Amino acid sequence: MTGPDPSNPPPPDAIPPAPQAPPAPMGGPPAGMPPPASPPPPAPAGLPSWTTQLTSTAPVPGPAGLYYADVPNRSIAYIIDAIILGIINLIVGGVLGAIGLKAFTVDVNATTIGGLLSYNPIVGLIQAVIFAAISGAYFIYLWTTMRGSVGQKVLGMQVGNASDGKTLTMEQAVKRWLALGAPFGIAQALNPLPGLGILIGLAAFIWFIALLVTTAQSPTKQGLHDRYAGTVVVKAARAVG
């Protein structure tokens, strides 16, 4: 017997075809492509759709290990900062009262409930300015020197420039505080004013809801205050949760 003649190769039809990838299932992605990300779970009955976006583990472009800080973590950090500022304001308020700058005066000889407590709007306005200055100094100093307030540091977060992650400039820190901290500090200080205090408090509450919703809906968790100042808040991966 003799083998095949190497000078006479088999016709092309005799060469087996290359293996083909199995066809993609109907309605699925092309073969070799990863499946699309699953959509977020629907919001519970009675809640708006943006509530499903309150949390986030979306990674930040650049060095690994950072994620965009979500609403729950940022809210807890702000509560910690508010407690610290409340203690500071309580001490400062006591000092102001000791030198005669009392926004409220108690009349133990009052014959009616309405006369038991009196409010001095001039002193209240002075205290509002002082407390707002304390809040501004607290946040602006920590944002520009430590890249985060005490509450943010406790939860492993930091705030930086949205475009390159650098430490905030003084201008950015001031703009961020004006949009975030100033409205609530002013509303809290002026709340005792009859009529006007209620309106200011209502406006501050509406602004709070706007910040909450825009932060939750943003893929990078940048609310109106972050967009205005060009800032972004990130969280260390080890602290995500």
DRENROGU-702128 format. One record per residue: residue in one letter; x, y, z of N, C-alpha, C, O in turn. Coordinates in pm, whole numbers, plus 50000, padded with zeros to 5 digits. Example, Ala and Ser with C-alpha at 12.3 -4.5 7.8 and 13.67 -1.06 7.14 Angstrom:
2
A513194943150780512304955050780513204967050780514244966850846 S512854977550708513674989450714512905000350787513415011450804 
END
This chain:
241
M500854988150000500005000050000500875012350000501995012350051 T500345022549942501065035149938500225045850001498995045449990 G500845055450066500105066450132499695076750031499925075349911 P499045087550083498605098249994499775105249934500815107049997 D499595109249812500655116149739500735130449789499775137949771 P501885134749853501975148649903501905158749792501555170349817 S502215154949671502145164649562500725166349511500445174949428 N499825158049563498435158849519497545160549643496965150649688 P497425173049701496645175049825495185172449801494725172949687 P494445169649907492995167149892492285179749848492765190849875 P491195178349783490425190249740489955198249860489875192849970 P489625211349842489205219849954488005214450026487885216250147 D487105207849955485915202750022486245192350126485435189750216 A487425186150116487785175750211488355181450339488505173950436 I488685194950344489245201050465488115204350561487195211550523 P488145199150684487035201650779486975216550814488015222850830 P485785222050825485645236350860486075238951004486075229951087 A486455251651031486845255551167485635255151258484515258051215 P485865251551384484705250851478484075264551494484775274651502 Q482755264951498481995277451513481495278651656481185268751723 A481415291651703480865294051837479385291051835478715293751735 P478845285551941477405282551944476615295351930477025305751981 P475495294851862474685306951842474175312151976473905304552069 A474055325451982473545331652105472075328452121471355327552022 P471615326752242470185324152263469365336052215469835347352208 M468115333052183467235343352131467085354452235466795351852351 G467305366752192467145378152280468335380752369468295390352447 G469395372652364470545374352450471635382152382471485385952266 P472765384752452473875392252393474625383652293474525371452299 P475405389652200476205381852105477175372752177477585375352290 A477545361652108478475352152168479775358952204480315366752125 G480295356052322481565361552366481415374752440482395379552497 M480235380852441480015393552510479435390752648478635381552663 P479845398652750479295396452885477835400352889477415409152813 P477055394152974475645397752983475495411853038476345416253116 P474455418953001474265432553051474005432553200473505422753256 A474345443853265474135444953409472635444553438471825450053364 S472305437853548470905436853584470405450253632471135457453700 P469175453753598468635466653640468455467053790468335456553854 P468425479353851468235480153995466885474654034465945475153954 P466755469354156465475463854198464425474854205464755486354233 P463185471454181462125481754186461965487254327462235480354426 A461515499654336461295505954466460115499354534459165495154468 P460155498454667458995492954738457745500954709457805512754673 A456615494554723455345501054694455205513654778455465513654899 G454785524354713454565536854783455765545954791455645557254839 L456955541654744458165549654749458575553854608458375546254513 P459135566054593459585570454460460745562054410461455555754489 S460935561854278461945553154216463365556854257464225548054260 W463645569754288465015573654320465505567654451466705567854477 T464595562254534465025556354660465835543654639466545539354730 T465735537454520466535525454493467985528754465468815519754459 Q468315541654448469665545854414470375552654531471395559354511 L469845551054652470465557654767471845551954797472755559554831 T472025538854783473305532654809474085531254679473515531654570 S475405529454692476245528454572477545521254605478145523454710 T477965512654513479305506754517479975508654382480815500554342 A479615519354310480205522254180481645526754198481885536454271 P482625520054135484025523854152484335537154086483725540853986 V485295544354143485735557154089486835554653987487745546854015 P486795560953868487895559353772489215563853832489285574253898 G490245556253809491565559653864492055548553955491765536853931 P492815552054060493355541854150492255533254209491195538354247 A492495520354218491515511154272491325513554421492215518454490 G490145509954469489895510654612489005521954657488765523454777 L488485530154564487605541154600486265539654530486195535354415 Y485215543054601483865542454547483175555754575483535562954668 Y482175558954494481405571054518480605569354647479905559354665 A480715579054736480035578054865478535579754846478085589154779 D477755570754905476315571054884475615579354991476235584655083 V474295580354976473505589155061473495584655207473695593155294 P473265571855240473245568055382474545571455456474505576855566 N475685568255395476955571155461477165586155478477635590655583 R476825593855378477005608255386476045614455488476395624155555 S474845608955499473895613955598474395611455740474285620155826 I474935599555763475475596455896476645605755930476765610556043 A477495608055831478635617155853478155631155887478715637655975 Y477105635755819476595649255846475975650055985476085660256053 I475315639256029474745639056164475855640056269475715647256368 I476965632956246478105633856339478625648156346478895653356454 D478765654356229479245668256226478245677656294478655686956363 A476945675156275475925683656337475975682556489475785692556559 I476245670656540476365668856685477565676756738477475683456840 I478685675856667479885683256708479615698256707479955705256802 L479005703056600478695717356591477665721456696477735732556748 G476725712756728475755715756832476405717856968476035726857043 I477385709356998478095710857126478885723957127478875731157227 I479555726957017480315739557008479395751557023479695760857098 N478265751356952477325762556960476725763957098476455775057143 L476525752757166475985753257303476965760357396476575768457480 I478245757257378479265763857461479345778757428479385787257517 V479365781757298479445795857257478195803357301478275814857345 G477045797057289475805803357333475815806457482475305816757526 G476415797357561476525799857705477415811757735477135819757824 V478515812857658479415824257677478715837257638478835847257709 L477985837057526477265848957483476195852957586475995864757614 G475525842857641474525845857743475135851757869474525860057936 A476365847357901477025852358021477395867158009477515874158109 I477575871857885477915885957866476685894257826476805905757785 G475515888257838474275895757816473615893757682472555899457659 L474205885957594473605883557461472735870957466473135860257420 K471555872557523470625861357536469505862957435468785873057436 A469345852957350468255853457253466925850757321465895856257281 F466925842257423465705838957496465835843357641466895842057703 T464755848657695464715852857835463495846657901462385847557848 V463705840458015462615834158090462145843558199462935848458278 D460835846058202460225854558304459485845658402458385840758374 V460095843658517459485834658616458235840658678457445833458740 N458035853658662456855860258720455725861758618454725868358645 A455885855658500454855856758397453555850258443453575839958510 T452455856458407451135851158445450505842858335449485836258357 T451105843058214450595835058103451735826858044452915830058060 I451355816257975452365807757912453115815457804454325813857789 G452395823857729453025831557623454045841457675454995844857604 G453875846157798454815855657854455965849357929456855856257978 L455945836157938457005829258011458345830257942459385831358006 L458315829757810459545829757731459475840957627458535841557549 S460465849657627460515860557529461755858857442462785853757486 Y461625863157316462705861657219463155875357171462345883857136 N464475877357170465075889857123465575887656981466595881056963 P464885892856879465285889956740466655895856704467365890156621 I467025907056765468335912956734469455903756782470395900956707 V469345899156905470355889956957470315876756881471345870656855 G469105872556845468975860256767469695861256634470315851656589 L469615872856570470295874856443471815874856462472555869356380 I472265881056572473705881056601474205866756622475255862856572 Q473445859056698473825845156722473805837156592474655828456572 A472835839956504472775832856377474025835156295474555825956234 V474495847556294475715850856219476915843656280477755838256208 I476985843756414478125837356481478115822256457479145816356425 F476955815956472476875801456453477135797656308477765787356282 A476675805756213476945803056072478445804156044478995796255967 A479115813956107480555815556088481305803456145482295798956088 I480835798456259481465786556319481305774556226482265767156204 S480105772556172479865761456081480745762755956481365752955913 G480805774655900481625776655781483085774055808483755767355729 A483605779155920485015777055953485305762255975486355757255934 Y484375755156038484545740856066484685732855937485665725655918 F483705734255847483715726255725484795730755627485525722455572 I484915743755606485875748755507487305745255547488105741255463 Y487615746755674488975743555719489275728655702490335725055652 L488355720155744488605705655737488605700755592489405691955558 W487745706055508487735701755367489035705455295489505697955210 T489605716955330490795721555259492095716855323493155718155261 T492055711555444493285706955509493305691755530494365685555517 M492155685755561492095671355588491305663655484491145651455494 R490795670855381490015664655273488735658155325488205649055262 G488245662855438487005657355490486735662255630487665665155706 S485455663155664485075666955800485305655155895485685644255852 V485075657356023485255646656121484315635056089484725623456092 G483065638156060482105627656027482505619755903482375607555901 Q483005626555802483445619655681484655610855709484735599655656 K485585615555790486765607555822486405595155903486995584455883 V485445596455993485025584956073484495573855984484715562056012 L483805577455875483235567555785484115564555665483655558255570 G485375568955666486305565655559486055572955431486345567655323 M485515585155438485205592755317486135604755306486755609055403 Q486205610155185486945622355161486305629755045485655623754960 V486505642955042485935651254937487085657654859488055662354918 G486945657754726488005663254642487445669754517486235669754494 N488335675154438487945681354312487405670654217488015660054202 A486275673354154485615663154072486435659353950486325647953903 S487245668253896487935665453771489235657653791489565649253707 D489965660153899491255653553917491475647954058492525642254085 G490505649554147490625643954282491515651854376491755647354488 K491995663454334492875671254422492105677454537490875678054535 T492835681854638492225688454753491475700954708491915708054617 L490345703654773489535715054735490295728154754491065729854848 T490055737354663490545750854682489645758054781488555753254812 M490095769454830489275777154923487965781254859486915781054923 E488025785054731486805789054661485805777454652484615779354675 Q486285765554619485405753954611484795750754747483605747754755 A485595751454852485085748354986484025758355029483015754555088 V484245771055000483255781255037481955779054960480875779655018 K482055776354830480865774154749480105761754796478875761654800 R480845751354830480175739154877479455741355009478345736455029 W480095748955099479445751555227478225760655210477205758455275 L478315770555123477175779455100475965771655049474825775055081 A476205761254971475105753354916474665742155009473545737254996 L475515738055102475205726555187474925730455331473855727255384 G475855737255396475715739755539475015752655574474275753155673 A475225763155496474695776255531473165776555542472655782055639 P472425770955446470955771955456470385765855584469465771355643 F470935754555626470395747855744470805754955873470035755555969 G472025760455875472445767955993471625780456013471245783856125 I471355787455904470555799655911469115796355951468515803356032 A468575785655893467195781855925467065777956072466075781356136 Q468055771056126468005766956266468095779056358467395779756459 A468955788656322469145800356408467935809656405467595815756506 L467295810856288466185820256273464825813756292463805820256275 N464805801056326463545793956342462605800356445461395800156425 P463125805956557462195811856655461475824356608460485828256670 L461905830756500461235842856452459805839656411459595830356334 P458845847056460457445844156423457215845656273457635855556214 G456555836256214456215836956072457415834655982457445824855908 L458385843655986459555842755899460345830055927460845823555834 G460475826456054461225814456089460635801856028461355792955985 I459285801256023458615789655965458885788955815459145778255761 L458815800455748459055800755604460495796755571460735789155476 I461445801955649462855798455625463085783655651463805776955576 G462475778455756462605764255785462015755555675462585745255641 L460875759755620460255752255511461125752555386461285742455318 A461705764255357462585765455240463815756655257464265750455161 A464375756155378465555747755404465195732955388466015725155339 F463995729055430463575715155416463425711255270463845700455229 I462835720055189462705717455046464075716254981464285707654896 W465005724955021466365724354967467045711255007467775705454928 F466805706655130467355693955175466855682455088467635673655050 I465565682355057465005671854972465635672354833465925661954773 A465845684554781466455686054648467875680454648468275673754553 L468645683154754470005677754763469975662554773470785655654710 L469045657354850468935642854869468615635854737469255625954702 V467625640854665467185634454541468265635454434468565625554367 T468865647354417469875648954311471135640754342471795635954250 T471465639154469472615630754504472325616054475473165608954422 A471125611654511470745597654488470685594254340471075583354300 Q470185603554258470005600754116471295601954036471365596653924 S472295608554088473545610554013474375597754012474575591754118 P474875593253896475745581453893477015583253976477565573554029 T477475595753988478685598554068478325604054205479205608854277 K477035603454242476555608054372476945622654399477385626154508 Q476765630854297477005645254310475655652454313474945653054213 G475325657854430474115665654441474325679554383475375682654328 L473305687954398473395701654345474575709154406475225717154338 H474855706654534475965713754600477315709454543478215717654527 D477445696454512478705691654453478885696754311479995700154270 R477815697154235477915702054097478255716954097479035721554013 Y477665724454190477915738754198479385741454232479995750654177 A479945733554323481325735754366482335727754286483535729754303 G481895718554199482815710154124483535700154212484745698154198 T482795693854305483395684654401482755670954392481695669254332 V483415661054451482885647554457483345641154588484465643754634 V482485632854647482805625954773482995611154743482145604954680 V484125605554787484435591454766484665584554899484895590955001 K484595571354894484705563155015485665551654990485655545754882 A486485548555087487425537555074486695524355060485675522155127 A487195515554974486525502854948486385494555075485385487655094 R487375495155162487305487155285486175491755376485765484555467 A485685504155351484645509555436483285509755368482305514655425 V483215504555245481945504555174480995494855240481375483655274 G479765499055258478785490155318477705497955388476795491955445 
END
